[in-house]
Amino acid sequence: MIEFDEELDLCGLSCPLPTLRAGKALARMEPGRVLRVIATDPSTAKDIPAFVRNSGNELLEFREDGGKYYYLLRKAEG
């Protein structure tokens, strides 16, 4: 399992809030740090990976388990 520096529980929030809050959390993190995001909105399975691609950050891991979506995101260097 990949270790993470911060965790953001976004369960119960609907689109676009999970993606917006994940973006804000990454913006305040130091480059290279890893954010774990937990969400329940199924739209995050498309929205968060798209955000990561467009922002230059990195999606390290994605999985769905029991109606929850787990993401490990690495803040872009520089």
GUMARMAR-550318 format. One record per residue (C-alpha): residue number from 0; z, y negated, x. Coordinates in nm, 4 decimals. Layout:
<sites>
<NUM,<Z,Y,X>>
...
</sites>
This chain:
<sites>
<0,<0.0000,0.0000,0.0000>>
<1,<-0.0874,-0.3482,0.1190>>
<2,<0.2099,-0.5786,0.1646>>
<3,<0.2110,-0.9169,-0.0082>>
<4,<0.3844,-1.2478,0.0561>>
<5,<0.4196,-1.3761,-0.3002>>
<6,<0.3999,-1.2304,-0.6493>>
<7,<0.2819,-1.4058,-0.9632>>
<8,<0.3569,-1.2440,-1.2996>>
<9,<0.1076,-1.3747,-1.5548>>
<10,<0.1704,-1.1136,-1.8225>>
<11,<0.1267,-1.2455,-2.1741>>
<12,<-0.0988,-1.5348,-2.0719>>
<13,<-0.4551,-1.5548,-2.2041>>
<14,<-0.7757,-1.6810,-2.0464>>
<15,<-0.8120,-1.9176,-1.8664>>
<16,<-0.4445,-1.9529,-1.7692>>
<17,<-0.4132,-1.6451,-1.5442>>
<18,<-0.7085,-1.7483,-1.3294>>
<19,<-0.6009,-2.1134,-1.3162>>
<20,<-0.2453,-2.0265,-1.2158>>
<21,<-0.3600,-1.7757,-0.9551>>
<22,<-0.5862,-2.0459,-0.8111>>
<23,<-0.3012,-2.2974,-0.7943>>
<24,<-0.0750,-2.0425,-0.6269>>
<25,<-0.3395,-1.9620,-0.3638>>
<26,<-0.4037,-2.3327,-0.3036>>
<27,<-0.0433,-2.3905,-0.1940>>
<28,<-0.0267,-2.0810,0.0267>>
<29,<-0.0926,-2.0710,0.3994>>
<30,<-0.4250,-1.9169,0.5122>>
<31,<-0.4083,-1.5405,0.5569>>
<32,<-0.1168,-1.4949,0.3150>>
<33,<-0.1442,-1.2378,0.0354>>
<34,<-0.0705,-1.3039,-0.3318>>
<35,<-0.0029,-1.0228,-0.5773>>
<36,<-0.1039,-1.1115,-0.9335>>
<37,<-0.0023,-0.9104,-1.2401>>
<38,<-0.1758,-0.9882,-1.5698>>
<39,<-0.2236,-0.8330,-1.9132>>
<40,<-0.5357,-1.0209,-2.0271>>
<41,<-0.8360,-0.7849,-1.9907>>
<42,<-1.0677,-1.0789,-1.9178>>
<43,<-0.8968,-1.1189,-1.5795>>
<44,<-1.0851,-0.8065,-1.4643>>
<45,<-1.3974,-1.0261,-1.4509>>
<46,<-1.2499,-1.3750,-1.4154>>
<47,<-1.0224,-1.3270,-1.1141>>
<48,<-1.2805,-1.1445,-0.8961>>
<49,<-1.5377,-1.4150,-0.9838>>
<50,<-1.2907,-1.6893,-0.8942>>
<51,<-1.2099,-1.5198,-0.5639>>
<52,<-1.5802,-1.4905,-0.4714>>
<53,<-1.6480,-1.8536,-0.5614>>
<54,<-1.3416,-1.9899,-0.3825>>
<55,<-1.3973,-1.8050,-0.0542>>
<56,<-1.0725,-1.6115,-0.0838>>
<57,<-1.0607,-1.2313,-0.0589>>
<58,<-0.9869,-0.9652,-0.3200>>
<59,<-0.8072,-0.6922,-0.1259>>
<60,<-0.7251,-0.4652,-0.4165>>
<61,<-0.7646,-0.4384,-0.7936>>
<62,<-0.6263,-0.1745,-1.0257>>
<63,<-0.5412,-0.1322,-1.3917>>
<64,<-0.2398,0.0713,-1.4963>>
<65,<-0.0930,0.0965,-1.8446>>
<66,<-0.2520,-0.2203,-1.9770>>
<67,<-0.1559,-0.4273,-1.6734>>
<68,<-0.4000,-0.5561,-1.4144>>
<69,<-0.2894,-0.5825,-1.0530>>
<70,<-0.4648,-0.7924,-0.7899>>
<71,<-0.4001,-0.8525,-0.4222>>
<72,<-0.5636,-1.1760,-0.3090>>
<73,<-0.5776,-1.3090,0.0468>>
<74,<-0.5935,-1.6834,0.1002>>
<75,<-0.9037,-1.7806,0.2978>>
<76,<-0.8663,-1.8789,0.6608>>
<77,<-0.9292,-2.2463,0.7196>>
</sites>
